[in-house]
């Protein structure tokens, strides 16, 4: 795979929304109610991601094959922690890869890119929230994240356990 990771641009919003939606369909099948997932659409997602990119409040990176932005197959988004947990200051807000592109090193490369960017900005640590039944929990554990706490969230009328995992030192990811 000819992996390229770069900062997201407003023109990437449609591809990010496509990856986000397709990833939800494969990752959360049997976890999040199917009717809720079916209600999601690329157009709404595109508006959301374009706004987040243009606001430039969080860092968003895309993974693509080659130089063509239509080949985007993954992305990561992160920045300041949104819900205080101990001394943690950074947060991986979202990471999604198309299923067929998983387990090939792109996820690890995206996490390292975000960690390096946050570290450069003075952040010391990072958390990520993931549904407890999300297979990605094991990915975060393999990268050294430790479980911190859980909370119950409701998605599509179903109560789900959300798990916070954290890295006390961003340096461990660099």
PyMOL commands that set and color helices and strands:
alter all, ss='L'
color gray80, all
select helices_A, chain A and resi 10-27+34-39+42-55+69-71+99-101+106-120+136-142+170-173
alter helices_A, ss='H'
color red, helices_A
select strands_A, chain A and resi 3-7+59-65+72-80+90-97+126-131+146-155+158-167
alter strands_A, ss='S'
color yellow, strands_A
deselect
rebuild
show_as cartoon
